[in-house]
Amino acid sequence: MTAKLLVNALAVAGTALIVGAAFPVLAATVVGSGVILVGSSLSVWALDKVTDFEKKSVEKILESLE
């Protein structure tokens, strides 16, 4: 469960970074940054519900460590 949370945090941070770089004017304000983080979190959550990529990523990482 902790590993899946880490994968989620990395995915949300990466998505927010990309969106912030694409729209720097929006990222320059506190409200804009909040909107970017919420939007990133929702998009990662929706993508995970459809593809379950977080669980698959954790399983592949653990498998490679064995």
C-alpha positions as CSV (number, residue, x, y, z in Angstrom):
1,M,0.0,0.0,0.0
2,T,2.8,2.4,0.8
3,A,4.6,1.7,-2.5
4,K,1.4,2.4,-4.4
5,L,1.0,5.7,-2.5
6,L,4.6,6.6,-3.6
7,V,3.9,5.8,-7.2
8,N,0.7,8.0,-7.0
9,A,2.7,10.9,-5.5
10,L,5.3,10.6,-8.2
11,A,2.7,10.4,-11.0
12,V,0.8,13.4,-9.6
13,A,4.0,15.5,-9.1
14,G,5.2,14.6,-12.6
15,T,1.8,15.5,-14.2
16,A,1.7,18.8,-12.3
17,L,5.2,19.7,-13.4
18,I,4.4,19.1,-17.0
19,V,1.2,21.1,-16.8
20,G,2.9,23.9,-14.9
21,A,5.6,24.1,-17.5
22,A,3.1,24.2,-20.3
23,F,1.0,27.0,-18.5
24,P,3.5,29.1,-16.5
25,V,1.1,31.9,-16.1
26,L,-1.4,29.6,-14.3
27,A,1.4,28.1,-12.2
28,A,2.5,31.6,-11.0
29,T,-0.4,32.0,-8.6
30,V,-1.3,30.0,-5.5
31,V,-4.8,29.3,-6.8
32,G,-3.5,28.3,-10.2
33,S,-1.0,25.9,-8.6
34,G,-3.8,24.4,-6.5
35,V,-5.9,23.9,-9.6
36,I,-3.0,22.2,-11.3
37,L,-2.4,19.9,-8.4
38,V,-6.1,19.0,-8.1
39,G,-6.4,18.5,-11.8
40,S,-3.3,16.3,-11.9
41,S,-4.5,14.3,-8.9
42,L,-7.9,13.7,-10.5
43,S,-6.4,12.8,-13.9
44,V,-4.0,10.3,-12.3
45,W,-6.8,8.8,-10.2
46,A,-9.1,8.4,-13.2
47,L,-6.3,6.9,-15.3
48,D,-5.4,4.4,-12.5
49,K,-9.1,3.4,-12.2
50,V,-9.1,2.5,-15.9
51,T,-5.7,0.9,-16.3
52,D,-4.6,0.1,-12.7
53,F,-1.1,1.2,-13.7
54,E,0.0,1.9,-10.1
55,K,-0.5,-1.7,-8.9
56,K,1.2,-3.0,-12.1
57,S,4.1,-0.6,-11.6
58,V,4.6,-1.7,-8.0
59,E,4.4,-5.4,-8.9
60,K,7.0,-4.9,-11.7
61,I,9.4,-3.1,-9.4
62,L,9.1,-5.7,-6.7
63,E,9.5,-8.4,-9.2
64,S,12.7,-6.9,-10.5
65,L,14.1,-6.6,-7.0
66,E,13.8,-10.4,-6.4
